[in-house]
Amino acid sequence: MSDIQNHLSGLESEAIEIMREVVSETDNPVMLYSVGKDSAVMLHIAKKAFYPSLPPFPLMHIDTTWKFQEMYKLRDKAAKESGMDLIIHQNADAKKKKINPFDHGALHTEMWKTEGLKQALNEYKFDAAFGGARRDEEKSRAKERIFSFRNSQHRWEPKAQRPELWSVYNTRKAKGESMRVFPISNWTELDIWQYIYFEEIEIVPLYFAALRPTVIRDGMILMVDDDRFPLKASEGIVMRSIRFRTLGCYPLTGAIESNASTLTQVIQEMLLTTTSERQGRTIDNDPSASMETKKQQGYF
Amino acid sequence: MAQDINAYLENHQNKTLLRFITCGSVDDGKSTLIGRLLYDSKMIFEDQLAQLQVDSKKIGTQGQELDFALLVDGLAAEREQGITIDVAYQFFTTEKRKFIVADTPGHKQYTRNMVTGASNAELAVILIDARKGVLTQTRRHSYICHLLGIKNIILAVNKMDLVNYNQAIFDAIISDYKKFANSIGISKFTAIPISAFKGINVTVYSNLMPWYNGQTLMTHLEGVKLGRERDRAQGFRMPVQWVNRPNLDFRGFSGKVASGTVKLGDTVSIQPAGKTSHIDRIVTYDGDLDSASVGQSITLVLSEELDCSRGQVITASESPLEVADQFETTLIWMGDEALIPGRSLYLKIGTQTVSATVAEPKYQINISTTEHIAAKTLELNAIGVANIITDRPIPFTPYSENRTLGGFILIDKLTNTTVGAGLINFALRRSQNIYWQVTEINRDHRAKLKNQRPAILWMTGVSGSGKSTIANEVEKKLASRNLHTFLLDGDNVRHGLNKDLGFTDADRIENMRRVGEVAKLMIDAGLIVITAFISPFRSERKMVRDMITPGEFIEIYVDTPLSIAEQRDVKGLYAKARSGQLKNFTGIDSPYEAPDSPEIHIDTTVMTIDEAAARIVNFLMRQKL
């Protein structure tokens, strides 16, 4: 990525600048590592930003205990290879109450992910957390700042966002307040894939097509990743050639049927694709949520 | 097929990136234009398109046809909800380039959003409704784009379909705009007649306007020359972002090159210190480089071991930067509260943060007419010219030369919010010709002679709280211990040094600044300074605290409830203030901001004057002063 003329090296250089700024101006940063492709890219850039030093912050995985097995495998391997500390946080409360995606739906995400993250940030007193969100993912993210300020209750106030000019970032905050920082805000899904291709970054094999045990439920292809998957009487496990465009908790992540088993085939398929990346996620498709938003906007 | 995709990737890898901004209101068809660009460059997915078809029918404004505006109009929804309209970023890519569009609303009350979007843009598309021609809004957008240094301006005359593709109308608009553009210093722009709604001259030519033989909007966006060339031609400059020290054997300076090119062996200066060294290595994760240029994030190793830290700038030694601490600047005020001249703020430029004060503006600019208006302050979204003084010299370039080294933000010290953005116009001469005179007998020497450590006992509290009385008692107690003191009293200072100042916010701040400077001189003389000033604002108490060596500023909150102070009313001032004879009286019609964590808290409702004074003296003695 040394040729500055092209757009990927420009995006990489910008991400490096952002990471160095955080390390210079905050007390206790952490990198949220979700094991997905965006996290993989972010971790790779972190190695570059501080070389020959190791990135001077730990990685943190907010674990829901319902991720794909292959994600856990790569998480441990990638963390070990990076030489960085890996913090794994599980929400003890959610664990005690046996909160799971099959029985609890949205509450599962709320407790394990949202609450789990807040717990971990409070426990370790992190004042800056790197995240791999991108502005091209959805409309509301298109407006979030690269340095996104959180009050002491970790709330984001879209109305009170700080103007972000040039690459001069205001990182000042009072005690107890924190920032979420998104170094790859300006990357698109295609940029991510190209970067993985050119930099030869290891990603979870689930992004590549293979024969996997699946069940179709509510129009989504779900992978039966372990024996916690409760099958309904009408459902049978079928081996299908599938892959994932995005990874989360396995019971909530829809696969697509595909034969693209190599990186170039995946990129090729992506270029020809006709649906957006987040379509495979149940969270975004929750009809009541979008309906409510629409009502607020006065459409009906 | 695999070879095709490799070829595709190699080709795509060599695309350049163009960031641009679109200006104009929804009425001008801005959202429709962006939606059209996304649609025509195939950035719309099937599920989004299906949603668009549904929405277009239900809430669209284009009959049965697709309403592209709905693709990007998070903004419209925001407006209906009455919340802050913001910058939204859209991404699309073509065979030649990748684009990031900053989509900002155009109304006057959103100037700060537009400035934010323009700060990173290399090109601006200014939309005009062919039926309406050049409007006040067009002038304002053009002015801001030009101010923020955007060199490529496209005037997209939209809705040509609604004026029968009439060339005369187009020509009249161009000639009208040209007059205005020249008057504000825009020497060239490109005008394109389009219909975003019908997709005419956006990505595809149309024979409906045979009289137009220029490029389509997309062709122009793909071909325009990037400003990087200009930055590359300048001298090498890199603000140090982070000192990279993995072990004792390696010491590198990490940063992103702001201009020019650096090569192995080059002689460089570290500014503002001005020491020189040579480039020994240019380190990256992907291997050492022989040279690096503008835009690259690198780590430099110097051949001579030098003191160099974050905030300093490494420059080619043949083209050093100017260094100064007083500037004329153009400011865009972004705070909800108006600028208070004289108040201390943080100024962040490049990787350096310093304390700074803004003087009373020379003038405000009416951005619709570019007229200069007299101004005492700048309100939210106002643009004006004002001098700025920083607490130490900083290396810089005028903004017109380089955005990184000439653009800064202003941060409120208490709320930590970004309250302004600024562009350095030039350094004021007077700052460069006054040097600090080093004296041989220093403050430590003077303090030792007096057998004490200097400090400042800063009493704050409402009028009539008992500050002066307690201060007087403290001074007597210290004098009896043979300590050398000086009591600066608020009323007394206003008889002499500050007799030109009134009681407006700006004058109160200047009052504090002068008192702070005098107290500082006295501390240098080795004295224990006792002050008794209402000093109602946290910012100014912090300003004085920041001027003094840490540990030497002792804030004492003389805490008397307003009702009790008013009851006492020793000087009869409360009565005057209540009857309206005295304006801006603290506690009545001007606020008092109590200290959050003073070193000493004196509650006068439970303590006598003697007890209060004893407590303060004991505190000093415990500090071994």
Interface residues (C-beta under 8 A of the other chain):
Chain A: M1 S2 I4 Q5 N6 H7 L8 S9 G10 L11 E12 S13 I16 E17 R20 E21 V23 S24 K47 K48 A49 F50 Y51 P52 S53 L54 R135 D136 K139 S140 A142 K143 P158 K159 A160 Q161 R162 P163 E164 L165 W166 S167 V168 N170 R172 K173 A174 S185 N186 T188 L190 D191 Q194 Y197 F198 T262 T264 Q265 I267 Q268 L271 T273 T274 T275 S276 Q279 Q296 Q297 G298 Y299
Chain B: M1 A2 I5 N6 Y8 L9 H12 Q13 N14 K15 T16 L17 F45 E46 D47 Q48 K58 I59 G74 A77 E80 Q81 I83 T84 D86 V87 A88 Y89 Q90 F91 T93 R97 K98 I100 R112 N113 V115 T116 S119 N120 R228 Q241 W242 N244 R245 P246 F250 G252 S254 G255 K256 V283 T284 Y285 D286 L289 S293 V294 G295 Q296 S297 T299 R310 M334 Y346 K348 I349 G350 T351 R403 T404 G407 F408 I409 I411 N416 T417 T418 A421
